[in-house]
Amino acid sequence: MKIPRRVNAALDWAAGNARLILIVLPLAVAAVAVLFVPALAAFAVGVVVGGVVVHIQMRARVARLRAEADELLRENGALRHQKTVIAKEVAKETAATESVLTQKLPSIPEEYGE
């Protein structure tokens, strides 16, 4: 099924302006409903105000948690780098020690082994 260009453009605009729509739409419903059902209008305004307050609070929490996660990832990367550097140094020291040990061992002739 092919979507008409105007509908696709409208959907793209709505996706880009989702926050605006989520605030304005309930307020428009409240403005129309206040004439017929005042309780529905009060409910719509309450939902909008509550949603905005919760969004603001959660935005601060999410920003703090993202900063903590970034810091933990940086620390993890630094620890991995430090572990890799230590492992390379230990491998170099072990290889150097083994080569010295091998050179110090006397060679045993084949005759004495039998």
Residue pairs with C-beta under 8 A, 6 or more apart in sequence:
3 11
14 21
22 51
23 48
23 51
23 52
26 44
26 45
26 47
26 48
27 44
27 45
27 48
29 40
29 41
29 44
30 40
30 41
30 42
30 44
30 45
30 48
31 41
33 40
33 41
33 44
34 41
